[in-house]
């Protein structure tokens, strides 16, 4: 009695409006006569088709998928459970801090309380005075099958979300004990990312995108580029109808400042972006949290249709209504990390009746169960009696079942995955004929450049609908430039003008860095969207890094041009057209370096206010050590390293050289040498006599027109001699790339999205 799998080539895709990958369509497995022996997985995938190959040579057609039939010997029913997710003995413990009190640290010897000796108990094994071990999951076992919804219930703190995280591989391997297997085979992390999706409790969406655009971008990420635009759009439109979002398709998601879709619609959109590729495993952390009864029921109704399409749906839920209870297939009740019930909702009355607490017919079953569990938790013995009764009840139930292990597990993992691919699930499709299940589907649906282009398009679209943000940035730059232009209007070439130029350059270059602080909340707002999307391989982290940088460049270039045009001619800077071009480029480089520095900090700091504090402090240090307040030669040796790390140093020295690198231009002539000194108030005639006296003393003729200080002398006086202005420019650009590189490492290390 062996099951056979054959490919039916008679079902071509003929209608783009009803694609083969329709999420809610259930492909029933029919019986056919036995023909040949079971083919290998490579032959099977060759027959069912590879979604990355086009049906024609134009590169735009979708490959034909074939319906898969499970056949067996005559008289034997075909297997109807391709996927079974089993988990056994899941245990998860964490170390938490103890609450320390003086009485616990210094117990009074010989004192008695209620007749008991006040002897402090020593810590348990693996614990100490400051830390104790807390068990979040304690020997949890069960199974979930495709076509069914398994719900995890319990009071707050019972371990619902922890169990979902354990099944979704969001807990570090070394911390979680026990096994999680799909069709009897241990799930590898790389395979789980491709065949599963995880919907977080919070709705993390871009506020200014419409429902249709949000789902379309998800399709661009998760569906292969070999699918034509029309096929992806058909997939999105079918999903909108199946999620019940047709009336809200053109409505923006919205946020606190923009009115958008309702809470229930947001939740369904959150589910939709994670099931766009039709995953085999779907995990949801309290998808009905914060919703009214009707919205919650509609969400679970959608999940039921997803399960019926051939997916395993596992969700946590706090307290389902009577209508939602009718949609659930399996339930696990948890109490302080232990299982107090595991089975179908229909068995709840029998279970609690045998336990000695029958459920009244007028009561909601789950409410009664949760109330009883809370009551037991408050009793001296806790829920130990219920936990032990559940174990004995489960063993008795399993003893009465006659299904064999083979029938329980159904198909092998590679057979089940290939069968799902043939039905249109995992739309990203198979890429090769390797018999290893983890090699049957691609790690990423699209190449790097497609991901980068899609990310850039989404970011531009979201930003374009919030023009006020860029307007505020431009306004701040223009106001700063206007104030500087009017304060330093048409500086002359006198010694006083030189000092004023130095002050203008120091303030202008530091301002360019301070105005980039607005980049801080950008990634902080997108962090959890990024973590959700990259956790299950929607796109590469490197793609996000490059896209994030490219999207920022046009705005930075425009701001740089606005600031340079506002100040260069108004202040009377030197250099003409070439001088203005370099002035613009060094400001652009400063904006780039500052934006990269702030972006890196946004990947490290957890909160906006903390980030602003750090940014302001560090930029102040950069200005202090830039060489404006104190020359490099005067900086103490133990601080000189900070001078070379200062981001302000290099653009400041670059603009100084751009202004004073003309060896012919003179800035101090004759009697101007007495300016900015106590002798500056003397009459002009007396200054000429002093010049004559100095000429006689020095043996050289110094007249009122003799040049005493050139631009090169000013650079020498300010210690700007080590680097050329172009070297300073390229170093500033390199700083920007360096901080982007650090930002990439912060993405790698800070987005593991796993419990330890």
BAZABA-957093 format. One line per 2 residues: for each residue x, y, z of C-alpha. Coordinates in nm, 2 decimals. Layout:
REM BAZABA-957093
X:Y:Z  ... $
END
This chain:
REM BAZABA-957093
0.00:0.00:0.00  0.22:0.28:-0.12 $
0.11:0.63:-0.21  0.21:0.76:-0.55 $
0.23:1.11:-0.68  0.18:1.19:-1.05 $
0.17:1.52:-1.24  -0.13:1.61:-1.44 $
-0.02:1.81:-1.74  -0.37:1.88:-1.86 $
-0.44:2.19:-1.65  -0.27:2.49:-1.82 $
-0.31:2.84:-1.69  -0.55:3.01:-1.93 $
-0.70:3.29:-1.73  -0.49:3.56:-1.58 $
-0.77:3.67:-1.35  -0.78:3.33:-1.18 $
-0.41:3.25:-1.15  -0.28:2.91:-1.04 $
-0.17:3.05:-0.72  -0.51:3.17:-0.60 $
-0.46:3.17:-0.22  -0.80:3.05:-0.11 $
-0.86:2.79:-0.38  -0.85:2.44:-0.25 $
-0.71:2.18:-0.49  -0.87:1.85:-0.39 $
-0.65:1.55:-0.42  -0.83:1.29:-0.64 $
-0.76:0.93:-0.70  -0.61:0.78:-1.02 $
-0.51:0.43:-1.11  -0.16:0.31:-1.02 $
0.06:0.36:-1.32  0.43:0.38:-1.25 $
0.66:0.38:-0.95  0.69:0.70:-0.74 $
0.92:0.94:-0.93  1.22:1.11:-0.76 $
1.18:1.46:-0.63  1.39:1.59:-0.92 $
1.17:1.43:-1.17  0.86:1.55:-0.99 $
0.98:1.91:-0.99  1.07:1.88:-1.35 $
0.72:1.77:-1.43  0.53:2.03:-1.22 $
0.74:2.31:-1.36  0.98:2.57:-1.24 $
0.84:2.91:-1.17  1.16:3.08:-1.26 $
1.13:2.95:-1.63  0.91:3.13:-1.87 $
0.66:2.95:-2.08  0.78:3.14:-2.38 $
1.10:3.32:-2.47  0.97:3.67:-2.42 $
1.06:3.67:-2.05  0.72:3.78:-1.93 $
0.50:3.48:-1.92  0.42:3.27:-1.61 $
0.52:2.91:-1.62  0.25:2.65:-1.62 $
0.19:2.47:-1.29  0.02:2.14:-1.28 $
-0.23:1.99:-1.04  -0.09:1.71:-0.83 $
-0.28:1.40:-0.76  -0.22:1.15:-0.48 $
-0.30:0.80:-0.59  -0.29:0.47:-0.41 $
-0.39:0.12:-0.47  -0.76:0.05:-0.53 $
-0.97:0.05:-0.22  -0.72:0.26:-0.02 $
-0.81:0.62:0.06  -0.54:0.87:-0.04 $
-0.36:1.06:0.23  -0.52:1.39:0.30 $
-0.27:1.55:0.55  0.04:1.65:0.36 $
0.18:1.86:0.65  0.20:1.79:1.02 $
0.39:2.02:1.24  0.48:1.84:1.56 $
0.65:1.97:1.87  0.75:1.78:2.18 $
0.90:1.87:2.52  0.95:2.23:2.44 $
1.12:2.39:2.75  1.25:2.75:2.77 $
1.40:2.91:3.08  1.54:3.26:3.12 $
1.74:3.42:3.40  1.58:3.72:3.57 $
1.69:3.96:3.83  1.60:3.90:4.19 $
1.44:4.17:4.40  1.70:4.24:4.66 $
1.60:4.37:5.01  1.80:4.43:5.32 $
1.61:4.16:5.51  1.71:3.90:5.25 $
2.07:4.01:5.24  2.11:4.04:5.62 $
1.87:3.79:5.79  1.84:3.82:6.17 $
1.99:3.52:6.33  1.78:3.34:6.59 $
1.46:3.52:6.52  1.14:3.33:6.46 $
0.83:3.41:6.28  0.51:3.22:6.34 $
0.72:2.95:6.50  0.95:2.90:6.20 $
1.32:2.96:6.20  1.42:3.26:5.99 $
1.70:3.09:5.82  1.76:3.21:5.46 $
1.72:2.95:5.20  2.02:2.92:4.96 $
1.97:2.97:4.59  1.89:2.67:4.37 $
2.13:2.52:4.13  2.23:2.76:3.85 $
2.10:3.06:4.05  2.26:3.31:4.28 $
2.16:3.60:4.51  2.11:3.83:4.22 $
1.95:3.61:3.95  1.69:3.34:3.94 $
1.57:3.11:3.67  1.22:3.15:3.54 $
1.05:2.89:3.33  0.84:3.03:3.04 $
0.77:2.70:2.87  0.76:2.37:3.06 $
0.75:2.05:2.85  0.50:2.16:2.59 $
0.40:1.91:2.32  0.14:1.89:2.05 $
0.09:1.90:1.67  -0.08:2.11:1.41 $
-0.20:2.01:1.06  -0.26:2.19:0.74 $
-0.62:2.28:0.68  -0.66:2.36:1.05 $
-0.62:2.65:1.29  -0.44:2.58:1.61 $
-0.50:2.85:1.88  -0.29:2.90:2.18 $
-0.49:3.04:2.48  -0.41:3.16:2.83 $
-0.40:3.46:3.05  -0.14:3.73:3.01 $
0.20:3.59:3.10  0.10:3.23:3.04 $
0.35:3.18:2.76  0.13:3.22:2.45 $
0.36:3.44:2.26  0.67:3.25:2.38 $
0.53:2.92:2.24  0.45:3.09:1.90 $
0.81:3.23:1.90  0.94:2.88:1.98 $
0.76:2.72:1.69  0.86:3.00:1.45 $
1.23:2.96:1.54  1.24:3.30:1.70 $
1.43:3.17:2.01  1.80:3.10:2.00 $
1.88:2.73:1.96  2.09:2.70:2.28 $
1.81:2.84:2.49  1.51:2.63:2.37 $
1.50:2.26:2.46  1.29:2.01:2.28 $
1.22:1.94:1.91  1.00:2.10:1.64 $
0.95:1.89:1.32  0.75:1.91:1.00 $
0.64:1.57:0.88  0.88:1.40:1.11 $
1.19:1.60:0.99  1.36:1.87:1.19 $
1.31:2.21:1.04  1.62:2.40:0.93 $
1.62:2.77:0.99  1.69:2.85:0.63 $
1.39:2.64:0.51  1.15:2.77:0.77 $
1.22:3.13:0.66  1.11:3.05:0.31 $
0.80:2.83:0.37  0.66:3.03:0.67 $
0.54:3.38:0.77  0.51:3.55:1.10 $
0.25:3.82:1.17  0.34:4.04:1.46 $
0.09:4.17:1.71  0.16:4.53:1.61 $
0.06:4.65:1.26  0.39:4.77:1.12 $
0.30:4.94:0.79  0.40:5.25:0.59 $
0.13:5.51:0.67  0.11:5.69:0.34 $
0.08:5.39:0.11  -0.26:5.26:0.01 $
-0.38:4.91:0.09  -0.33:4.81:-0.27 $
0.02:4.96:-0.29  0.12:4.80:0.03 $
0.02:4.45:-0.10  0.17:4.52:-0.44 $
0.51:4.61:-0.28  0.49:4.29:-0.08 $
0.43:4.10:-0.41  0.73:4.27:-0.56 $
0.94:4.15:-0.27  0.81:3.79:-0.23 $
0.71:3.69:-0.58  0.98:3.62:-0.84 $
1.06:3.87:-1.12  0.98:3.60:-1.38 $
0.62:3.66:-1.30  0.48:3.94:-1.52 $
0.34:4.26:-1.37  -0.01:4.16:-1.47 $
0.02:3.82:-1.29  0.15:3.99:-0.97 $
-0.14:4.24:-0.99  -0.38:3.96:-1.04 $
-0.24:3.79:-0.72  -0.28:4.12:-0.53 $
-0.64:4.18:-0.65  -0.74:3.82:-0.56 $
-0.58:3.87:-0.21  -0.77:4.20:-0.16 $
-1.10:4.02:-0.23  -1.01:3.73:-0.01 $
-0.91:3.96:0.27  -1.23:4.16:0.24 $
-1.05:4.48:0.16  -1.20:4.58:-0.17 $
-1.37:4.89:-0.04  -1.05:5.01:0.13 $
-0.81:4.92:-0.15  -0.74:5.28:-0.25 $
-0.73:5.41:0.11  -0.40:5.50:0.27 $
-0.30:5.30:0.58  -0.28:5.62:0.79 $
-0.13:5.69:1.13  -0.19:5.93:1.42 $
-0.17:6.23:1.20  -0.34:6.09:0.89 $
-0.68:5.93:0.88  -0.67:5.59:0.71 $
-0.82:5.24:0.73  -0.99:5.09:1.04 $
-0.81:4.87:1.29  -0.95:4.55:1.15 $
-0.85:4.64:0.80  -0.50:4.73:0.91 $
-0.47:4.38:1.08  -0.59:4.21:0.76 $
-0.34:4.41:0.56  -0.07:4.30:0.80 $
-0.17:3.94:0.74  -0.19:3.99:0.36 $
0.17:4.12:0.32  0.30:3.80:0.49 $
0.08:3.56:0.30  0.13:3.71:-0.05 $
0.36:3.42:-0.14  0.11:3.17:0.01 $
0.33:3.02:0.28  0.29:2.67:0.42 $
0.33:2.78:0.78  0.16:3.09:0.92 $
0.23:3.21:1.27  0.03:3.50:1.43 $
0.08:3.67:1.76  -0.27:3.77:1.89 $
-0.41:3.88:1.55  -0.74:3.99:1.72 $
-0.58:4.20:1.98  -0.75:4.55:2.01 $
-1.03:4.46:1.76  -1.40:4.47:1.82 $
-1.59:4.14:1.80  -1.70:4.17:1.44 $
-1.35:4.27:1.31  -1.19:3.99:1.51 $
-1.43:3.74:1.37  -1.36:3.86:1.01 $
-0.98:3.82:1.07  -1.01:3.47:1.20 $
-1.25:3.39:0.91  -0.98:3.49:0.67 $
-0.73:3.27:0.86  -0.97:2.98:0.82 $
-0.97:3.02:0.45  -0.60:3.04:0.45 $
-0.58:2.72:0.64  -0.82:2.55:0.40 $
-0.59:2.65:0.11  -0.33:2.40:0.25 $
-0.15:2.60:0.52  -0.09:2.53:0.89 $
-0.22:2.83:1.08  -0.10:2.87:1.44 $
-0.20:3.18:1.64  -0.22:3.30:2.00 $
-0.55:3.45:2.11  -0.64:3.60:2.45 $
-1.02:3.52:2.48  -1.21:3.42:2.16 $
-1.58:3.49:2.12  -1.83:3.21:2.07 $
-1.82:3.27:1.69  -1.45:3.26:1.67 $
-1.45:2.94:1.88  -1.65:2.77:1.60 $
-1.37:2.84:1.35  -1.09:2.69:1.56 $
-0.98:2.33:1.51  -0.72:2.27:1.78 $
-0.66:2.45:2.11  -0.38:2.46:2.36 $
-0.45:2.62:2.70  -0.14:2.74:2.89 $
-0.09:2.83:3.25  0.25:2.96:3.36 $
0.42:2.78:3.08  0.25:2.45:3.13 $
-0.02:2.28:2.92  -0.35:2.25:3.10 $
-0.55:2.14:2.79  -0.47:2.03:2.44 $
-0.74:1.92:2.19  -1.03:2.03:1.99 $
-1.29:2.29:2.11  -1.56:2.02:2.10 $
-1.38:1.81:2.36  -1.37:2.10:2.61 $
-1.70:2.01:2.79  -1.60:1.64:2.82 $
-1.26:1.73:2.95  -1.37:1.97:3.22 $
-1.67:1.74:3.31  -1.43:1.45:3.38 $
-1.21:1.69:3.57  -1.51:1.76:3.80 $
-1.59:2.11:3.67  -1.86:2.07:3.41 $
-1.92:2.37:3.18  -2.27:2.52:3.21 $
-2.45:2.52:2.88  -2.51:2.89:2.89 $
-2.14:2.98:2.94  -1.88:3.04:2.68 $
-1.65:2.74:2.69  -1.32:2.94:2.66 $
-1.43:3.20:2.92  -1.52:2.92:3.16 $
-1.19:2.75:3.11  -0.99:3.06:3.15 $
-1.18:3.17:3.46  -1.12:2.82:3.61 $
-0.75:2.83:3.53  -0.72:3.18:3.69 $
-0.90:3.05:4.00  -0.67:2.75:4.02 $
-0.36:2.97:3.98  -0.47:3.16:4.28 $
-0.51:2.85:4.50  -0.23:2.70:4.71 $
-0.18:2.40:4.48  -0.19:2.61:4.16 $
-0.29:2.43:3.84  -0.08:2.12:3.92 $
-0.39:1.91:3.95  -0.52:2.03:3.61 $
-0.18:1.97:3.44  -0.16:1.62:3.58 $
-0.52:1.54:3.47  -0.45:1.67:3.12 $
-0.15:1.44:3.09  -0.35:1.14:3.19 $
-0.64:1.24:2.97  -0.41:1.29:2.67 $
-0.25:0.95:2.72  -0.59:0.79:2.75 $
-0.71:0.97:2.43  -0.41:0.87:2.23 $
-0.45:0.51:2.35  -0.80:0.50:2.21 $
-0.69:0.64:1.87  -0.61:0.38:1.61 $
-0.42:0.59:1.36  -0.08:0.46:1.28 $
0.23:0.68:1.28  0.26:0.66:0.91 $
-0.10:0.79:0.87  -0.04:1.06:1.12 $
0.26:1.20:0.94  0.12:1.16:0.59 $
0.37:1.25:0.32  0.74:1.30:0.37 $
0.86:1.66:0.38  1.00:1.67:0.03 $
0.69:1.51:-0.11  0.46:1.75:0.07 $
0.66:2.06:-0.03  0.67:1.95:-0.39 $
0.29:1.88:-0.38  0.23:2.23:-0.24 $
0.45:2.39:-0.51  0.25:2.20:-0.78 $
-0.07:2.35:-0.63  0.06:2.70:-0.65 $
0.17:2.75:-0.29  0.51:2.91:-0.22 $
0.48:3.12:-0.53  0.85:3.19:-0.53 $
0.87:2.83:-0.66  1.13:2.56:-0.69 $
1.47:2.64:-0.83  1.64:2.31:-0.87 $
1.60:1.94:-0.84  1.81:1.89:-0.53 $
1.63:1.63:-0.31  1.72:1.83:0.00 $
1.40:2.01:0.11  1.59:2.32:0.21 $
1.72:2.35:-0.15  1.38:2.32:-0.32 $
1.29:2.69:-0.29  1.51:3.00:-0.33 $
1.64:3.19:-0.03  1.53:3.52:-0.19 $
1.26:3.55:-0.46  1.45:3.83:-0.65 $
1.80:3.94:-0.73  1.97:4.22:-0.54 $
1.90:4.50:-0.80  1.53:4.42:-0.81 $
1.50:4.44:-0.43  1.70:4.77:-0.43 $
1.48:4.92:-0.70  1.16:4.82:-0.52 $
1.28:4.95:-0.18  1.37:5.28:-0.34 $
1.04:5.31:-0.52  0.85:5.24:-0.20 $
1.05:5.49:0.01  1.02:5.77:-0.26 $
0.64:5.71:-0.28  0.60:5.72:0.10 $
0.81:6.03:0.13  0.65:6.21:-0.17 $
0.31:6.19:0.01  0.46:6.37:0.32 $
0.61:6.67:0.15  0.59:6.86:0.47 $
0.89:6.67:0.61  1.12:6.78:0.33 $
0.97:7.12:0.33  1.07:7.16:0.70 $
1.43:7.05:0.62  1.46:7.28:0.33 $
1.31:7.57:0.53  1.56:7.51:0.81 $
1.85:7.51:0.57  1.73:7.82:0.39 $
1.66:8.01:0.71  2.01:7.92:0.84 $
2.17:8.02:0.51  1.97:8.35:0.50 $
2.08:8.44:0.86  2.44:8.36:0.78 $
2.42:8.56:0.45  2.29:8.87:0.62 $
2.52:8.84:0.92  2.83:8.80:0.71 $
2.72:9.02:0.41  3.00:9.10:0.16 $
3.30:9.04:0.38  3.61:9.24:0.28 $
3.97:9.13:0.25  4.09:9.30:0.56 $
4.23:9.12:0.87  3.89:9.16:1.03 $
3.73:9.01:0.72  3.96:8.72:0.75 $
3.86:8.65:1.11  3.49:8.68:1.01 $
3.55:8.43:0.72  3.69:8.18:0.96 $
3.39:8.22:1.19  3.15:8.18:0.90 $
3.32:7.87:0.77  3.32:7.70:1.11 $
2.96:7.78:1.18  2.85:7.68:0.82 $
3.02:7.35:0.82  2.90:7.25:1.17 $
2.54:7.36:1.07  2.55:7.11:0.78 $
2.61:6.83:1.02  2.35:6.95:1.27 $
2.08:6.97:1.01  2.13:6.61:0.92 $
2.00:6.50:1.26  1.65:6.48:1.11 $
1.76:6.14:0.96  1.76:5.99:1.31 $
1.39:5.90:1.34  1.38:5.76:0.98 $
1.52:5.42:1.05  1.39:5.42:1.41 $
1.04:5.43:1.26  1.12:5.17:1.00 $
1.33:4.94:1.23  1.05:4.69:1.31 $
0.92:4.69:0.96  1.27:4.61:0.84 $
1.31:4.34:1.10  0.97:4.18:1.01 $
1.05:4.18:0.64  1.41:4.06:0.66 $
1.33:3.79:0.92  1.16:3.58:0.65 $
1.38:3.68:0.36  1.16:3.94:0.18 $
1.48:4.11:0.07  1.85:4.12:0.16 $
1.98:4.36:0.43  2.24:4.48:0.18 $
1.96:4.58:-0.06  1.81:4.79:0.22 $
2.15:4.95:0.30  2.21:5.06:-0.07 $
1.85:5.17:-0.12  1.85:5.37:0.20 $
2.16:5.56:0.09  2.04:5.62:-0.27 $
1.71:5.76:-0.16  1.87:6.01:0.07 $
2.11:6.15:-0.20  1.87:6.36:-0.41 $
1.73:6.54:-0.11  2.09:6.60:0.02 $
2.20:6.74:-0.31  1.91:6.98:-0.33 $
1.97:7.10:0.03  2.34:7.15:-0.05 $
2.27:7.35:-0.36  2.02:7.57:-0.17 $
2.26:7.64:0.11  2.55:7.71:-0.12 $
2.36:7.94:-0.35  2.22:8.13:-0.05 $
2.56:8.20:0.11  2.84:8.19:-0.15 $
2.78:8.52:-0.33  2.61:8.70:-0.04 $
2.91:8.65:0.19  3.15:8.74:-0.09 $
3.35:8.42:-0.10  3.64:8.39:-0.35 $
3.69:8.15:-0.64  3.43:8.23:-0.90 $
3.24:7.95:-1.07  3.50:7.68:-0.99 $
3.51:7.80:-0.63  3.13:7.78:-0.60 $
3.13:7.43:-0.75  3.38:7.30:-0.50 $
3.19:7.49:-0.22  2.87:7.30:-0.33 $
3.05:6.97:-0.35  3.21:6.99:0.00 $
2.87:7.09:0.15  2.71:6.80:-0.03 $
2.99:6.57:0.11  2.93:6.71:0.46 $
2.56:6.64:0.43  2.64:6.29:0.31 $
2.89:6.22:0.60  2.66:6.37:0.86 $
2.35:6.18:0.73  2.55:5.85:0.73 $
2.68:5.92:1.08  2.32:5.99:1.21 $
2.19:5.68:1.02  2.45:5.46:1.19 $
2.35:5.60:1.53  1.98:5.52:1.45 $
2.08:5.16:1.40  2.24:5.15:1.74 $
2.03:5.36:1.98  1.68:5.24:2.07 $
1.50:5.57:2.12  1.48:5.90:1.94 $
1.54:6.13:2.24  1.85:5.93:2.34 $
1.97:5.95:1.98  1.93:6.33:1.96 $
2.12:6.37:2.29  2.41:6.16:2.15 $
2.41:6.33:1.81  2.42:6.68:1.96 $
2.70:6.59:2.21  2.92:6.42:1.95 $
2.88:6.69:1.69  2.98:6.95:1.95 $
3.29:6.75:2.02  3.36:6.74:1.65 $
3.34:7.12:1.62  3.56:7.17:1.93 $
3.84:6.96:1.79  3.80:7.08:1.42 $
4.09:7.33:1.45  3.88:7.65:1.46 $
3.88:7.71:1.84  4.24:7.59:1.88 $
4.49:7.51:1.61  4.61:7.15:1.56 $
4.95:7.24:1.70  4.80:7.36:2.03 $
4.58:7.05:2.09  4.71:6.83:2.37 $
4.87:6.51:2.25  4.63:6.30:2.44 $
4.34:6.46:2.25  4.50:6.48:1.90 $
4.33:6.15:1.80  3.99:6.31:1.83 $
4.11:6.59:1.60  4.16:6.34:1.32 $
3.83:6.17:1.39  3.64:6.50:1.38 $
3.39:6.50:1.08  3.40:6.89:1.09 $
3.78:6.91:1.05  3.80:6.80:0.69 $
3.52:7.01:0.53  3.64:7.31:0.74 $
3.99:7.28:0.61  3.86:7.22:0.26 $
3.66:7.55:0.25  3.96:7.74:0.40 $
4.18:7.62:0.12  3.91:7.69:-0.14 $
3.90:8.05:-0.01  4.27:8.12:0.07 $
4.47:7.90:-0.17  4.54:8.19:-0.41 $
4.91:8.28:-0.34  4.88:8.62:-0.51 $
4.57:8.75:-0.32  4.66:8.97:-0.03 $
4.47:9.01:0.29  4.70:9.24:0.50 $
4.86:9.55:0.34  5.07:9.81:0.51 $
4.90:9.98:0.80  4.64:9.69:0.81 $
4.90:9.51:1.02  4.79:9.72:1.32 $
4.42:9.62:1.28  4.28:9.39:1.56 $
4.55:9.53:1.79  4.56:9.82:2.05 $
4.75:10.02:1.78  4.45:10.00:1.54 $
4.30:10.32:1.70  4.60:10.53:1.62 $
4.58:10.80:1.35  4.67:10.70:1.00 $
4.97:10.93:0.99  5.11:10.78:1.30 $
5.07:10.43:1.16  5.27:10.54:0.85 $
5.55:10.66:1.08  5.55:10.33:1.26 $
5.58:10.15:0.93  5.88:10.37:0.84 $
6.04:10.29:1.17  5.98:9.92:1.12 $
6.13:9.94:0.77  6.45:10.10:0.90 $
6.47:9.84:1.18  6.41:9.54:0.95 $
6.61:9.68:0.66  6.33:9.65:0.41 $
6.08:9.90:0.26  5.73:9.86:0.40 $
5.47:10.10:0.25  5.10:10.13:0.29 $
5.05:9.91:-0.02  5.31:9.64:0.07 $
5.15:9.29:0.11  5.23:9.14:0.45 $
4.99:8.84:0.46  4.87:8.62:0.17 $
4.62:8.34:0.17  4.90:8.09:0.21 $
5.01:8.27:0.53  4.66:8.24:0.67 $
4.64:7.87:0.60  4.98:7.83:0.77 $
4.87:8.03:1.07  4.56:7.80:1.11 $
4.76:7.48:1.07  4.59:7.39:0.74 $
4.89:7.24:0.57  4.87:6.86:0.57 $
4.60:6.79:0.31  4.48:6.95:-0.01 $
4.12:7.06:-0.05  4.04:6.76:-0.27 $
4.20:6.52:-0.02  3.97:6.67:0.24 $
3.67:6.63:0.01  3.74:6.26:-0.06 $
3.81:6.19:0.31  3.47:6.34:0.39 $
3.30:6.12:0.13  3.49:5.82:0.27 $
3.36:5.90:0.62  3.01:5.87:0.48 $
3.08:5.53:0.33  3.25:5.42:0.65 $
2.94:5.50:0.86  2.72:5.33:0.61 $
2.94:5.02:0.65  2.90:5.04:1.03 $
2.52:5.08:0.98  2.52:4.76:0.78 $
2.68:4.58:1.07  2.42:4.73:1.30 $
2.16:4.58:1.07  2.32:4.24:1.09 $
2.37:4.23:1.46  2.07:4.43:1.57 $
1.79:4.26:1.37  1.83:3.89:1.48 $
1.47:3.91:1.60  1.52:3.62:1.83 $
1.50:3.57:2.20  1.81:3.46:2.38 $
END
